[in-house]
């Protein structure tokens, strides 16, 4: 399927005419082309956005609500087509892609209502003065999203930016371009004015770089790797742009002996291997209290061995293809590194070649044990269907291991001791802690990490505040 840029309400090829191949990771075959855009295309998108901003920024909140809600309805109406496109692009199971389309629609619907409710504040200084705050849109902002949850995370950025009155220049991943292009068509059908949203396809080093470098793009919201995040800060910081970065994770999953072990094992399988482990929130380091270590290990290995890997369009498939050949090779490289570091492979441990998909990028869900807590495969983000098991004895020991990485995105804690749950949650150096659950999300809550996992927060009022400038007005009485 060939796609185009969406600029000023129209589908356009890259101005230079260059294209990139789009590969289906389940087959390894090229099945479409996308624009190989560059700074000239970003400049065109910016001009369209800048021209639309004066009108969109003062569009009544109720009208913005109607349009964003119509976009949500459009996503719902094309749920099956969007899910199929995402499965073909990313390699994920079709059933999972359908679930993610529900969340993509929810993102627009949630921030549509936020446009109606976002308000200023006032503070009375007794009989001296009244202070009030104004929150105004920034102008043209840049939204750069990753390949693992393409439309889900694309909409998570775009929706609050538009709800707050900004115009957007957005870049999806070059590995997963199709649903972003389909979103452009949905926006036109929903009545979004031309230029309010512009989607530029292409490589991060060209398109993403041009967005970050553009002198008049006021803010950058980025989700992706920590190395790229550091680069963005280095470029955007001296330009005094607002920056929100949701970066990598090396998330601990801590199972205490008193946990509901059946639920902990079932959820751990899901939290470790959903979307081929290609979710920043996946638990890749599983720490199990020694008294139940063997029991949990046996149950995890049995459950993971039973997972069906293969055709993403098959209803029973639980693990699909890795998104691209370079990432596939990276994950396999980490498995070989783990073996060299002394890991024992409990299951998986290499590539798979499902019948009919021999050219695809499939890796068996892999469980490793025996690594030191500070081994590279316990410290570095693999971002694939690979987890490590490590026993622990005390709370202090597991906290030290859990907090040892440069990352601090999310953690899951399994215990029925309420006091311990609260104490451990407070001491984990993470932006998100789930107790006896995983990925249970309320869109009103702040989302993001600490340390190398990012800067800033998304979700709820945090996103609306990021995409606005605040001004204090003081009136003497």
C-alpha positions, -999 to +999 in steps of 0.1 A: +000+000+000+015+033-011+010+064+012+016+101+009+022+131+031-008+149+045-001+186+042-026+215+042-055+190+040-041+173+009-022+141+001+012+150-014+043+132-026+077+143-012+088+174-031+120+157-042+100+127-055+120+102-035+104+072-019+111+045+007+100+009+006+075-003+033+081-039+044+056-063+059+077-078+088+057-110+088+068-118+053+099-097+048+084-085+015+080-050+003+043-042+000+042-004-005+062+028-007+062+060+014+076+095+007+112+100+015+106+135+028+131+161+038+134+196+053+116+211+024+085+190+031+087+199+068+089+236+058+058+233+036+040+216+065+050+243+089+038+271+065+004+253+063+002+250+101+013+286+107-014+298+083-041+278+100-031+287+136-047+322+139-081+308+131-077+274+149-063+290+181-095+310+186-119+283+174-145+279+203-139+250+225-172+235+217-163+235+180-129+219+187-148+193+208-171+185+179-143+180+154-121+159+176-150+138+186-158+133+149-123+121+144-128+096+172-160+084+155-141+081+122-115+059+138-142+037+153-159+034+119-126+023+103-115+001+131-111-031+112-093-015+082-070+005+105-062-027+125-054-047+094-031-019+082-013-017+115-009-055+117+006-056+082+029-026+090+041-035+125+038-073+127+015-074+157-014-098+160-046-085+144-067-089+175-042-067+194-043-041+167-081-040+169-078-033+207-053-005+201-077+012+176-102+015+205-076+033+225-067+056+195-103+067+193-105+071+231-075+095+229-093+118+206-126+115+225-109+121+259-091+153+247-122+165+229-138+167+263-107+183+277-110+211+252-144+219+268-132+217+304-097+232+304-099+265+323-079+293+339-074+299+376-078+329+398-063+337+432-076+365+454-051+384+475-076+395+502-084+432+494-052+439+475-055+422+441-068+394+420-045+372+400-056+350+372-038+328+347-042+326+310-033+294+291-029+300+254-018+276+227+019+276+218+015+279+180+029+252+158+042+221+176+060+189+166+048+154+174+071+125+167+058+090+175+073+055+174+066+022+155+055+000+184+020+014+190+016+035+159-018+051+158-023+046+196+007+068+204+004+091+174-031+101+186-020+104+222+002+133+212-019+149+184-052+150+202-041+172+232-021+194+210-052+201+188-075+203+218-053+231+233-056+251+201-022+243+185-015+233+149+007+203+144+035+190+122+037+153+130+060+125+120+051+088+123+077+061+122+089+052+087+084+015+097+046+020+104+033+048+081-001+036+069-025+044+097-010+079+100-019+085+064-054+070+070-058+094+099-053+123+075-083+111+055-103+107+087-095+143+097-107+156+064-140+137+067-144+150+103-141+186+091-107+195+106-096+227+088-068+225+064-033+229+078-043+223+115-027+188+113+001+180+089+017+145+086+052+142+070+064+107+063+101+097+061+133+090+080+139+103+115+173+117+106+158+138+079+121+146+088+124+143+126+156+163+126+140+190+105+110+192+128+133+195+159+156+221+142+128+243+128+132+277+144+094+284+147+081+250+159+076+258+196+075+224+212+085+188+206+066+158+220+087+127+213+083+090+221+111+067+212+146+056+222+167+072+249+196+079+226+174+098+202+158+117+232+193+129+243+199+141+207+166+160+207+174+177+240+208+188+226+191+204+196+159+218+211+174+229+245+195+258+232+165+269+211+144+271+243+117+248+229+094+230+253+103+193+252+083+162+264+102+129+260+088+095+267+118+072+263+130+037+270+124+013+299+139-017+316+109-024+338+110-047+368+082-071+377+085-080+414+067-111+427+066-116+464+059-150+480+025-139+493+012-128+459-017-144+441+007-165+420-017-177+394-027-141+386+009-129+388+021-156+363-008-150+339-003-112+339+035-115+337+033-136+305+010-108+291+031-079+304+064-094+291+054-106+257+025-085+245+032-069+211+064-091+209+077-073+240+078-041+219+060-019+244+080+005+266+059-007+296+067-044+292+082-060+322+116-074+310+132-081+344+112-105+366+123-107+402+107-136+422+111-141+460+132-172+465+105-192+484+083-194+453+110-190+426+109-225+413+071-226+413+068-194+394+096-203+370+080-236+361+046-219+355+061-192+334+081-216+312+050-238+307+028-208+297+054-192+274+061-225+256+024-227+248+022-193+232+015-195+194+040-175+173+033-169+137+007-154+112-004-121+128-038-124+111-045-157+128-069-154+157-049-178+179-015-160+174-002-144+206+033-133+193+037-118+159+067-106+139+094-082+150+089-048+134+120-047+111+150-067+101+175-043+119+155-046+152+151-084+147+189-087+144+194-065+174+171-086+196+188-118+184+222-102+192+211-096+228+201-132+232+235-143+220+251-117+244+231-131+273+243-166+265+279-152+265+272-135+299+263-169+313+225-171+309+206-203+308+179-204+282+147-218+298+127-215+266+130-198+232+164-185+226+164-179+188+146-172+156+115-190+143+104-197+108+066-203+108+053-223+078+044-198+051+062-170+068+098-182+065+110-148+053+095-130+083+111-116+114+100-140+142+117-147+175+106-173+200+095-159+233+126-163+255+131-167+292+166-164+306+180-171+341+213-171+358+225-136+348+240-113+373+217-084+382+241-060+366+248-080+334+242-059+302+211-079+293+197-068+327+207-032+323+201-024+286+167-022+268+162-051+245+127-042+234+117-077+223+102-110+235+131-116+260+129-116+298+153-125+326+144-143+359+162-134+391+155-146+426+156-123+457+153-127+494+145-093+510+127-061+501+159-041+503+177-065+479+150-064+452+147-026+455+184-022+449+183-044+418+151-029+405+165+007+407+199-002+394+193+007+357+195+041+340+158+037+332+128+045+354+096+041+335+073+015+351+072-013+376+047-040+386+046-053+422+028-085+433+019-088+469-011-090+492+006-071+520-009-036+517+018-019+538+046-035+518+029-025+485+028+011+495+064+012+508+078-005+478+059+017+454+072+048+472+108+036+469+108+024+433+125+050+411+097+048+385+071+071+370+044+044+371+039+016+396+012-010+391+002-031+422-013-065+413-021-055+378-004-042+346-014-016+320-045-006+338-047+030+325-068+060+335-063+086+308-066+114+335-034+103+352+001+115+344+022+092+322+059+092+320+092+081+335+123+094+354+160+091+348+167+079+313+131+071+307+121+107+299+113+142+308+078+155+314+044+138+316+016+130+291-020+124+298-048+144+314-042+180+323-004+174+321-007+171+283-029+202+281-005+222+302+025+211+281+008+223+249+000+257+264+018+288+276+008+301+310+006+338+318-002+355+352-023+386+351-024+407+384-051+433+389-047+457+418-080+464+436 
